[in-house]
Amino acid sequence: MQKIGTFTLEIVKRTDKAKGFEVLPRRWVVERTFAWLGRCRRLAKDWEKSLASAEAWIYVAHIRLLTRRLARS
């Protein structure tokens, strides 16, 4: 990742006082993206043997998602 660019990783911890569901800042963005990728049947399980293959299928899933959005508008 250092070759690609500079990134800041922030771990958001839930407070110990919280009971039940509590919205955490910006975590919903990651969860939403994983849900979108989970809709792609091939990505629902870890079937890929190589990292390159898994990455390629993630690109395919995102391209499919974006083309459907563009077709709607």
Stockholm file with secondary structure:
# STOCKHOLM 1.0

chainA/1-73         MQKIGTFTLEIVKRTDKAKGFEVLPRRWVVERTFAWLGRCRRLAKDWEKSLASAEAWIYVAHIRLLTRRLARS
#=GR chainA/1-73 SS CTTTCCCCCCCCCCCTTCCSCCCCTTHHHHHHHHHHHHTSGGGSSCCCSSHHHHHHHHHHHHHHHHHHHHHHC
#=GC SS_cons        CTTTCCCCCCCCCCCTTCCSCCCCTTHHHHHHHHHHHHTSGGGSSCCCSSHHHHHHHHHHHHHHHHHHHHHHC
//
